[in-house]
Amino acid sequence: MIGRHLASFKEAIERGQLILAGRTLEPGDKTFGVAIFEAKDETAARAFMESDPAVVAGLMTAKLHPFAVALQRKNP
């Protein structure tokens, strides 16, 4: 299932939807993942989140947090 989760995220990167994704390095049940992606509205964002294969399978849970960039470094 993790392979399907990563494949889904790789496809979202290729589409330009997923900006970044990763997980914390804390052990066991303290770890959690973060995915920052673009969506046209909350409905589309929720659909992206809820269609993740790991979420669908109940392996991972997800919460939606709208986010606005305030500051961003320039890429070299």
N, C-alpha and C positions, 0 to 999 in steps of 0.2 A: 504494500500500500504506500509506503514512503516513496518508492520508485515512481508510482503514478502521481503522487503529490508533487515530486520534483519535476517530472515531465510536464505536468500542467503548468507549473511556474515557469519552466523554460519556454514553453509556448507563449505564455503571457509576456515574457521578456521580449521574444521575437516580434510580437504584435505591437510592442511599445506600451503596453498597459501596465506591466509590473515595473516599478522603479527600482526596488530593492527588497530583499527578503533574507532573513537569517534567524538565528536563535541565540539566546543567551548561553553562556558557558557554565551556568550553575548546574549542579548535579541533580539527578532524579526529578522529583516532582516540583522542584523550584525553577526548572527551566521553562522558558516560553519562547515562542517565535513572534517575529514582527514582519509584516508584509506591508509595504507602502506601494499603493497602486493608484492609477487614475480611473475615475468613473464619471459618467456624465451626470449622475444623480445618485441619491441614496438607494433607490431601487436597484440600479445597476451595480452599485457597490455591494449591496447585500447579496445579489445573485452571484457575483464573482466569489465572494467569501463562502457562501453556502454550497457552491458547486465544487469546492475543493474536494478531491477524492478522499483525503484523510478526514475531513469534516463529515462528509457523507457517510463514511464507514464508522464514525464514532471514535476513531483513533485520536483525533484532535478536536478541541472546541475552538470557537472563534467569537470574537467580539468586534463590533464595528465602532471605530472612533474617527469621526470626520477630523481632518487635519488641514491646516493652512500653513504654508511656509512663510516664516517671518524673515529669516536670514539664510543665505546659502553661499558657500564658498564657490569661487570660480574654478572650473576644471583647468588644469595646466595645459 
